[in-house]
Amino acid sequence: MRVLLTGHQGYLGTVMAPVLAAAGHEVVGLDAGLFADCVLGPSPVDPPGHRVDLRDVTAEHVAGVDAVIHLAALSNDPLGSLAPELTYDINHHASVRLARLARDAGVRRFLYASTCSVYGAAGSSDLVTEDAPLRPVTPYAESKVRVEDDLHALSDGDFSPVFMRNATAFGHSPRLRADIVLNNLVGHALLSGEVLVLSDGTPWRPLVHAADIARAFTAALTAPREAVHDRAFNIGSETNNVTVAEIAEQVAEAVSGSKVVITGETGADPRSYRVDFSRFRAAVPGFDCEWTVKQGALELADAYRKHGLTREDFEQRFTRLAVLRAASDAGAVDDTLRWRR
């Protein structure tokens, strides 16, 4: 199958591309390249691809493609809140435009990287299923809800969107992100000896390893149409439904000599939800997540040590907001985050 993978030079895409290739698929990448240099360790070998802004995709980019896996986005809540108008322009409008172009080009399956943060303030300790009310509390999560709605309207007998609501990702990737919870806490533990939690530690977070996300998308790509057509799936494992305080304790166990420090300075976080992941397991028999939070913390600590993670890299090169601010300050991108020619 010829697969267009958007965001192939991002944190998840860099992990996913080789998994898809190992499964026998021909992978074509598409990425603006904003985070292509966020590499920890040896440079990854990317699939052939297009260096293009998502907002500038044309019919040519989807010609001859059997399926699209759409990861590319302005990713995470702080970034989305900084420039909500860009979040909606890129994450929502450009995503729906890509889907329309794909449908018109005869692409039959469109796997969309949504998020469990669409559940936002779930307001209950019960496990949240895909049928639960959506309560996004950030522009990032709201943009994901809007795309799901619009892709549903595009679905028909020939075009099958699938909404992959990923839990919060963790784990090592050749293109690292340090601004997601487990990756961030492990970095703090190694660099300062403290597992620093700024909230009160009580919110629930579902976590999932980047490699398990890659395996889930690969499985969904070839699952029977009737099992996945126009359906939403939570991607993760109930085992990894943990509170932020519990994540911190796991990190302290993985990084010897570190201690948990919960400051509570940002107060209670309204984003709190425990998630049910059984629908995807039922739709794709044989699939289950392989990585636990503890295993991920150990993996990250080993990778950080091996590749010599520095505080400057941790706080600047591997933090999405800092990368974009630096590019803007250097005049490399304009105020719409397009590369200056």
N, C-alpha and C positions, 0 to 999 in steps of 0.2 A: 504494500500500500504506500502511495506517495503522500507524505504528511507534511503540511506546512505548520511549523512550530514557531509561533510568535513569542518574543521574549527569550529566544534561545541563548542569549548572552547574559541572562539574569541568573539569580540565585537558584531558582527551580529549573529553569530551562537548561542550564549547564549540566545538571544532574540527569534530567529527563532525556536529552538527546541521545546519549549513548545507550540508555535502556531501550529506547525505541529502535535504534539501529540493531541492537543485539537480538531484538525480536523479529528482525527481518524487514523492517520498514525502511523506505528511502526517505530521509529527513531533509527538508529544506527549511532553513531558518529565516526569520524576519525580525529585525531588532534595530532600534535607533542607535544603539551602542552607547547610551549614556553611562552604563555601568560595566562596560566591557573590560575596563582596566581594574576592576575591584577583585583582583586575583590574590589569593593567599597560597603560596607554593608554586609549583610548576604551572605554566600557562596551559589551559585546556585546549584540546583540539576540537574546534567547532565544525559542525557540518557546513556544507556550502549554503550560502544564504544571501539575503538582501539587506543592505544597510539602508533602512528607510524608516522615517517617522510613521507611526501607526496612522496618523491623520492624513498621510499622503499615499496610502495604499491604493493601487489601481487594479483593474481586472487582470492585468498581466501577471500580477503577483500570485493570483489564485488559479491561473490557467493550468489545466492538467493535474490538479490536486484532487486526491480522493477524499481527504479529511483534513480538517483544521483543528489544531490544539491551540487555544488562545490563552496564553499566559500574560502577555504584555500589558502593563498597566503602571500608573503611578501607584506604588504599592506601600501601604500601611497608613494608619490613622493620622499620625502627626503630619505626614507629608500632605495628605488629603485636606486636612484642616488648614494648612498654611495657604493653599491656593485652591479653594473648592471649585472655582470656575474652571480651572485647568483639569481638575479631577473629573468633572462632568464632561468636559470637552474630549478628553483622551479616553478615560475609562468607560464612559457611557456612549457618547455619540460616535466616536471612532470605532468602537467595538461593534456597534450595531451596523455601521456602514460596512465594515469588514464582512459581517455575516451576510448582508444583502449581496455583496459582490460574490461571496462564496456560493450562495444559493443560486445566483444567476449563472455562475460558471459550472454548475452541475455537481458541486461538492455535496456529498450525501450525509456526512456526519461532522458536527461542529461541537467539540468538547470545550466548554467554557469554564475557566477557572474562577469560580465564585468563592464564597467564604462563609464559614460558620458565624462570622461576626454579623451576618444579616439578622441573627436572633437577638443581638444587642442586649438590652435589659430584659432578659427572659422572665424575671420576676418569680422564679420557682426553682427549687432544687431538683425537680423531676427531670428525667432525661428528655431532651428536646428532639422531636422527630421532624422530618422534612415538612410535615403538615402543620407545624406550629405557626402561630402568628409571627410575622417578620417585624422586628422592632429595631431597625438600624439606628445608631446614635451618632454616627460620624458620616461626613460626606463620602468617604471611601466605601463604607458599607452600603450607604444609600445608592451609590452609583452601581453597585453590584445588583441590588434589587431591581433597579430600572432596566439593566441589561437583560436580566432574566425575563422580565415582563415582555420586553420587546422581542427577544428571541422566541419566546413562546408564540407570539403573534406571527412570526415568520415560519414556524414549523408547518410542514405539509407532508404529503405522501412520499416525497423525494428528499426532503431536507430534515434531518434529525438533530436538533440541538440537545445537548446533555449538560446539565448544570451540576458541576462538581464543586460542592461546598466544602472546601478544604478546612480542616482545623488549622490552628496556628502552627506554622512549619517550624521545624528545628533540624539541627544536624549539619555536618560538614558539607560544603560544596566548594569546588575550586574557585567559584566566584562567591565570596562570603558575604553574608549580611550579619552585622552585629546588633541590629536594632530590632530584633525579635527576641522574645522573652528568654528562652533557654540559652540561646547563643550569647545574649547580652550578659546574663548572670554568670555564665562560665567565664567569660572574659574578665568581668569585674573580679571574680574570685581569684583568677590567676595573677592579674596585674596589681591588685590591691590587698588581697587576702580577705576581702569582705564580699559576701554575696548580698549586694545592695538592692533592697526592695523599697521603692519610694511610696507605694500604696500601703494600705493596711494589711495586705496579704490575703484577704478573704475571698476575692473573686475567683470563680471557677474558670478554668481555661482548658479546652480540649486541645491536645497537641498531636502532631503527626510528623514523622520524619520525612525529609525531602525525598528520600529513596522510596518510601512507601507511597508518596504522592505519585511519583513517576511510575511505579508498578500499577497503581490504580488507573491512571490515565491509559496506560498501555493495554490493560485488560478491558477498559470501556471502549477502546477503539475497535475491537473485534467482537464485542459481545453481541448477541442476537439483537436485531433492531427492536423487536417487541419488548425486550427487557429494559432498554434504556431510552427509547424515543421520547423526547420532550419531558424527561423526568429529572427531578432534583435528587442528588445523593450527598449525604454527609460522608466525608472521607476522613477516616481516622479510626481510633480504637477506644472502646469504653475504658480500657485499662489506663489510658492516658488522659482521662478526665481528672484533672488535679487542680488544687488551689495554687495560687501564686506562692503562698508560704510553703506548700509541699514541694513545689518545683525548687525553691531555694534550698530546702533541706536535702533534696536529691543532689543538687550541685555541691553543697558542702561535703557530702559524703564522697563525691567523685573527685574533688579537689582537696587533697589532704592539707590541713593547716589553715583552711579558710573557715570563716564563721558567718552565720546569717545575721544581717543587720536590717531590721524592718523599721524604717523611719516613720512611715505613715504620713509623710509631709504632703502628699497629694490626696490624702483621704481615701474614701471608698470609691472604687471604680464602678460606674454603672454597668459596664460590660461584664456580665457574669452569666455563664450558661454551661450546663452539662449536656452532652450530646449523645444521642442514640445513633449508632452507625450500622445497624443491622440491615437496612434496606439494600445497601450496596452488596453486602455479603450474600444476600438472597438473590440478587439480580445476576451476580457474577460468582457462581459457586466455586469454591476453592480459594478465593481471595481472602486474605487477612493481613493485617499489618504485622510487621516483624520486629519493629524497633520499640523499645520502652524509653521512657524519659531518662532513666538511669544509664542505659546503654548510650544514649545520645550525649549525655553529659560527659561520659568517659571518652567517647569518640572525639568530641570537640576539644576537650582538655589536651588529649594527645596531639591533635592536629595543630592547636595553637602553640604548644611547646615545640613540636617538630619544625614548624615553619617560622618560629620566632616572632609571634604576634607582639607588636609594640603598642603602647598606649596611643600614640599618634594615629597609627593605622586603625586601631579599634574605634577611636572616637571620630575619625575623619574619613578615612578611605572606605571603611566598611559600614558607614552609617548613611543611609540614602539621602536624608535631608542635608547633611554636611557636604556630600558629594555634589549635589545640585547647587548649593550655595557657593561652593568653591568654583564650579564651572561658570556660574553667573558673575561672580566677582572678577574672574579672569577674562570675562568677555567672550567665553567660548560658546555660551548659549544666550539667547535673548530672553525677554521676560515671559515668553510663552514656552520656554524650554526647547526651542528649536536650535539646532546647531547654526552658528553664524558661518556663512560661506566665506 
